[in-house]
Amino acid sequence: MRVRLVAHTPEPEKVVAEAAQSCHSDRYPKLATEQVEGILGFVLGRGHRSVLEHASFTFSVEGLSRACSHQLVRHRAASYSQQSQRHVRARAYVTPPSIARSDQGLKMYEEAMNKNWEIYELLVKAGIPLEDARYVLPNATQTAIVITMNARELLHFFELRLCLKSQWEIRNLAGGMLREAKKVAPLLFEGSGPPCKRGVCPEGDVNCRLYPH
């Protein structure tokens, strides 16, 4: 999977800090760089996240499965543009690590994938439109998607999808997005991750290795 940050609000941390400060000013404030950190710490520390919506981030993701993208689009406070199987020929699939570690499982899995692709290609060669031939493709089929989220939704996304109980592929996606976002807004996303990092576990899973005991 390849995750890239392709666009973002210019100076996202400064924009958020100035938006927060504008609530207490009679005109739009222009903050010095050294003022931004203090204001962001105050805002984030008190949970005043609405101002985070003024900063947006756009990611390009390649090589994720359709199984993963189906989970991703459940996060409705975001915008998505996904590669169309009606117009782009499917060419690859994702193999889960648990299957890759099993000799017998991997053999069965690859046999199934190869059979699916063989039928898909035969249908296409027989003149069946891509939009109909795709019906034989599995959830493992690779896709590409462009994602835009504001900083507030990103924090929520990271809380849910970096949890160890989250499915492995979307957890990897969230990790890649967080690494990219931190390159341009380290203060906004400092401490991002599952709530257990702050001592609270909404899952209540005492068997989780990160559960606070």
N, C-alpha and C positions, 0 to 999 in steps of 0.2 A: 504494500500500500504506500502511495506517495501523497503526502499532505503538504500543500504550499499556501502561504498567505499571499494572495495576489493583489489585495487592495485593503485600505483601512482609512478611517477618518484621520486627516493630518493632525499630528500632535494630540492623540486621543486623550491622554491623561490631562493635558492642559485644558482641553475642551470640557471634560467632565468637571474638573476643579472650578473652572470659571462659571459653568452652569450652576454648580452648587453655591458658589459665592454670590451669584446674581440674585438669589432668593433673599439676600440680606443687603442688597445694594440698590441705590436709586438709579443706577445706570449699569450698562454691561461692564464688568470689571476686566482689566487686563492684568493678569498675574505674572509676577516674576517667576522664573523657574524654581527658585528656592521656596516659594510659597506653595507650590503644587503638592508636594509630598505631605505637608502638614494637613492641608485641607482634605486630601484623599484619605489620609489615615483617620481623620475625624469622621468623614462621611461613611466610609466602609466599616469602621468600628462600631457605629451606631445603627448599621443596617439600613441606611437611607439610600437605597439602590436605584431609585427612579432616575436620578441624574446620569446613571451609567448608560441609559438608553440613548444618549446623545452621541455615543461612540460606536461605530459599526466596523465589522471585520468580515472580509470575504475570503473564503478558502477554496482552492481547487483540490479535489481528492480523486485520485485514480487508483484502480486496482482493488476496490472494495467489492464485496459480494452484494447481490441483490438482497440476500437475507439481512445484511447489515443496513443497507439503504432503507429497507422497510421499517427497521427500528428507528432510524434517524429521523425520518419525516414525521414521526409522532410528535416531535418537538415543533409545535405549531407556530411559536413566536420566532419564525425564521423564514428565509426565502431560499428556494431550491430550484436549480435547473439541472435536470438529470439527462444523461446520454440516452437517446431514444433507441430502443430495439427495433422500432419500425424502420429506421433509416441507417443504423449502424450495425454491421454484421458482428455477431458475437464470436469471440475468438479465444477466450481463456476463462478459467474458473479458479476459485479460491479453495485451498485445501486446509481444513481446520487442523491445528497442531495435534489434537488428540488422535486424529485419524493418521496423520503423518508419522506418529510414533508407533503405530501398530502395523506390523508387517501384513497381517491378515486383513486388517481393516483397510489399509491403503490399497491393497490389491483389489478388494471388492469395490472400493470407492472409484478407483481409476477405471475399472471395467465399466462401471455404471456411467461415468462421465464420458468415456470414449464412445459408448453406445449412443448416448444422447446426442453427442456431436455428430456422429456418423449419420443418424437419422435427420438431424437438422440440416446438414449439408446436402443430403439426398433430396430433401424437400425443396431446398432452395434451387438445386440444379434441375428439379422437375418443374420449375416455374412458379412454385408457391411463394407468395409475397413474404418478405421478412416478417411483417407484422403478424402473419399466421404461422410461419415456421417456428417462431419463437415460443409457441405454446409447449414445445417439447423440452425447452431449456430449464435447467434446475435453478434453485435459489442460489447455488454456488457460482452462477455466472458472474463474471467481473463486469463492473460498470464504472462510470465516472460521474461526478456530481460537483456542482458549484454551490457553496453554502454561504449565506450571509446572515450573521446574527449580531445583535447589539451586545455590548459588554455585560449587561444585566442577564440576558438569556444565556450567554456563554458561561457565566458563573453558575447558573442553575444547571446547565448541561454538564459542566464538569463535576458538580456535586453528585449528580445521578450516575453518570457514565464512567467516572473514575473509581467508583465503588468496586471492591473486589467481587461483589455479587453480580455485577454487570456482566453481560456476555463478552467474551474475550475480544471479538473483532471491533465492536463499537468502543470498547475500553481502549484498544490500541488507537482508534481514530481520535478519541477524545485526548489521549496523551499527545498525539501528533499536533492537534490543533492548539493545545495549551502551550507546547514548546514554541510554536510559531507566534502565538499571541504575546508570549512573554518577551520576545525579541523587540517588540515595538511598544509594549505597555507593561513593563515588569511590576510597576506599583499596583496597577489595576488587578493583576492576576496573582500577586503574591499570596501564598497560602491557599490558592485554589485547589479544589479536590473534594473528596467525600467529607461529609460532616464529622466523621470520626477523627479527622485531623484536628478538630476543635473540641474533641472530647464528647461528642454526641453521636450516637448511632441510632438512626431512626429504624433500622432493620432489626435491631435487638438480637443480632446473631452472636451469641457468646462464643461460638466456635470459630469465628473469624479471627485471624491472627492479629488484626489491627484493633479488635474490640478492647476498649479500655477496662482493665480489671483492677 
